[in-house]
Each structure stands twice: as C-alpha cells, then as structure tokens.
C-alpha cells in the first residue's frame, strides 16, 4: 500500500512552542503530474501547496477553506493553492514551464522564478495573500509584500505581520533526475502566547541548527523525527497525526 502524506502536530514540554510538520511528497508529485511542471515550477508550486496545507490544517471546521495566492514579478507568474481544514490541497502555477538555471548553491531557483532576478531591483516585488473563508459574513484577508520569493520566508513574514504570530516556516522540494518528486515537506513552528525571552532564545538556537527539510527527509527522517529535532531542547509530545494529500474536484477542462 502506497504511503500517504501526513501532518504531525507536536508541542514542547513547557507548552510554549508548537510545530506542524508535513510529509508532502505525494501531493507535490500529483500536482507535478497534473500540470506537467518543470523542476523549477514543481518546486514553486510544491512549496506553495505545502504552505497552504499547513496553514489550512490549523482551521477548525470541515467547511473552512484557505486560499494562498502568490503574485510576484518573476516568470512563474501567479501561484495559487486552496486547502481545507484537513490540509487537503489543490493548486496551479500560471507558467508550469518556467525553467531557470540552478542557483550558485546548486538549488532550484524558486526565488528567481517567483520574484525575478535580483538585479531587477523592483520597488514592488509582489505579494503573498491569504484568504480564510471561515463561514462568517466576510472572509479574513491578510497580505504582505514578498520577502524573498522562497515562500517559506514569505509565509514566516505573513504570520508575523498579518497574524501577529511569531513563527518559522521551512519548506523544501527535491526533484529527482527523472523530474519526479524525490522528497517534499515542510513545517511551521509557532511560539505560543506567553513565551518569554528564554523560550525565544531556545527556539532560535534549535532552528539555526536544523538541517534543510529536504536533507532531513532524504536522510529517512519522518515528520515525528523532524518535530523532535526542531524542539530538541524541550521536546514534549506528538498530539495529533493525520493523513492528507492532493484533492481536486476540477475537470481537466476546467
């Protein structure tokens, strides 16, 4: 039986930090297959899907939905992902054939695809918008300027400035030599209300030592392992594990 994508929720021993970790290889591979994306576009769309999945999984009701929209000035164009409260997600990238050279560090150039080359030096580098439909009269809408186009850093900025939630978001997609998805995953680590300077210092030290998401997943680590490593100074317990994935009701024509 094929392994499913999973979201693991864990908390620190003192209850001051929580983390959501996603194993998202299958949702990203399904999106790659449907949209026939290049490796660069796979990473762009994959990170956006996983960010939406993690953010959406924090909603309470089955009917709630979250839309994550990224509009940059790069060749990828608009990127859109829609998630439900189970973290099930669907999405698209406007230019699925965007293909850029690797960065000097040998990584897929997600930032360049989203925001364009650094030398462009545009005043308006684009926006990240989150729309939450929670069944109220009006949806919640939050928006921030893009920071780097790498998506993880942009989601971190959104959570801090738009939701006043100090957090760290890490996302990663590794594409294999045959262009399929080798590993993909992400996490959102959040400080709880009341966290003092000692907690902040502890979390900063632990996060700085954390390898990249793709390095951890390629090394065989599970979401539980990543949660324990991210909270290693004061790991408490896993509080919830749920299966999730790519789920779309659209026809090919639509």
N, C-alpha and C positions, 0 to 999 in steps of 0.2 A: 504494500500500500504506500502510495506516494506521501511524503511528509508534507504537512500543511504549514502555512505561515502562522506565526504565533506572536502574541503580545503578552509580555510578562510584566506585572506591576510588583514593585518591591519598595520597602521603606527601611530607613536607617533604624538602628537600635533606639535612639532617642526620639524617633518620630519627627525629626526636624527636616528630613530630606526624603523625597520620594523619586523613584525613577520608573519610567516606562521604557521597555526595550522591545524592539520589533525585529523578528527574523522575517525578512520580506522578499526573499529570492523569487518565490513563485509568483507573487503579484507583479513584480517588475518584469519577469520573463514573459508573463501573459501579456502585459502591455507592449513589450517589445515585439512579440509575435503578431499581435493585432495591428499595430501601427507600423511594423516593418522599419523600426528605427535603426539609425547608425549607432555605433558605440557611444559617441558623444551625446546624441539625443536620448539614448537609453539611460545614460547617467542623469541627464537633466530631468527627464520625465520620472525616472525611478525615484530620485531623491524627493521630488515634489509629491509623488504618490505616497511615499512612506511618511513624509511630514504630515500630510493630511490625515493619514491613517492614525498616527499617534495623537494628533490633536483631536480628531473626531472621537477616538476611543474614550476621551475624558468626558463626553457628554452623557447625560443621564437617561434620556428616554429613547425608545426604539424609533420613534418618528423624527427625532432630531437629525439635522444634517449640517455638514460643514463644507464650505467651498473655499479652496485655497487657489488664488489666482496670482500668477507672477507675470508682470509686464516689464520687460527690460528693453534695451536698445540693441541687444545682440541678435545674431542671425537665427537663434532658436524661435524668436517670436513669442507669442503668448503661450504660457503653460497653465493648464487648469486641472485640478483634481477635486473630486467630490467624495466625501466619506460619510458613513453613518456612525452611530454610537458603538457599533461593534468593531469599528476600524476597517470594515469592508469599503473598498475604494475603487474608483474608476477615473479615467482622465485622458488627456491628449496633450500633445505638443504641436504647435502650429506648423513648425518646419521639422518633420521627423527625419529629414535627410541632411540636417546640418552636420558637418563633419570638419572638425578642426584638428590641427596637429596637437600632439601631446604637449603638456607644459614642460618647462625645464626640469621638473621633478619626476617626469615620466607618468604623469597623471592625466586623465581625461579633462579637457579644459571646460568644465561646467561654467565657471565664472565668465569666460570669454564668450561662450555660447549665449548666456543669459544677458550679460551687460555690454558685450562688445569689447574691443581691445582697450587696454589701459591708456594708451596714448590718445584715445578719443576725448578723454577728459571732459565729458559732458556734465553740465550742471544738473540736468535731470537724468539720472541713471536708471530710473524705473521704480516700480513699486511692488510691494507684496501686500495683497489684500486678503483678509479672512472674513467670510460672511457665515454667521451661525444662524440657522433657522431653528429656533427652539420652541416653535408653536405659539409664540407671542404675537402681538399685533404687528410689530415691526421686527425684522431681523437685526441682530447685532452685526455691525460692520466696523472692522478695525483695519487701519492701513499704516504702513511705514515705508520709508524710502529703502531701496535695496542698499545693503552694506557692501557685499562682495559678489553677489550673484551665485555664491556657492551653495545657497539655500539653507544649510544648517545655521550659518551665522546670521542669515536674514530672519529665520524663524526665532532665533535667540533674541534678536533685536525687537521683533514683533511682540514676543511675550513680555519683554521688559517694558517697552514704551507704551504698548497698547493695552496690555492686560495687567501691568504693574506686578508681574510675576518674575522674580529673578530666576533664570533658568539657563541651562546649557543644552543645546541641541546638536547632536552629532549624526551625520548621515553618510552612507557610503554605498557605492555600486561598483563592483568589479566585473568587467566583461571578459569572457574567455576568448581564445584565439579564433573560435568559430562564430564569434559575435553573440553567442548566447550569454545569459547572465550566470556568472560563476558563483558569486555571493552578493547579497544585498541586505542591508539592515540599518537600524538607527535607534537612537534613544533620545528622550527628553528627561533631563534631571532637573528637579524643581525644589527650591527652598520653601519650606512651609512658613506661614506667619509665626513670628516669634523667634526665628532663627537669629542667634546673636553672632558677634564677630568671630568667636571661636569656631562656630559651625561653618561660617563662610570660609575661614582660613583652611579648615579641614577639607572642605569640598574642593576648593581651588587647588590644593596640593594633590589631592587624589585624581582630579580630572586632568591636570597637567601631565601626570604620569601615565595616563590611559593611552594605549596604542590606538591607531585608527580603527574604526568599526570593521572595515574590510580585512585588516590584518588579524583582528580577533576572530572573525567568522571563518576566514580561510584557515586559521590555525585549529579549527574544530570547536571553538567555544560556542556554547549555547547562550540564549538570552539570559538564563539564570546565571551563568558564569560572568557575563558582561555586567549584570546588575551587581553581583558580589564584588567584582573588581572596581567598579565605579564608586561603590560605597565601602571600600575595603577598610577604612579607618573605623567604621562603626556600622557594619552590615547588620541589619535586623532580620527581616524575613521576607519571603515572597508572599504576597497577599492575594494575587489573582493571576491565573493563566487562562488565556482564551485563544481560540483559533480564529484566524481572519484570512483575508485574501482579496483578489481582484473580483469584482462583481459588477457587471454592466448589463442593463436591460435594453440597451440600444441595439437596433439592427445595423448591419454593415452600411446600408444606405444612409441611415440617419447619422 
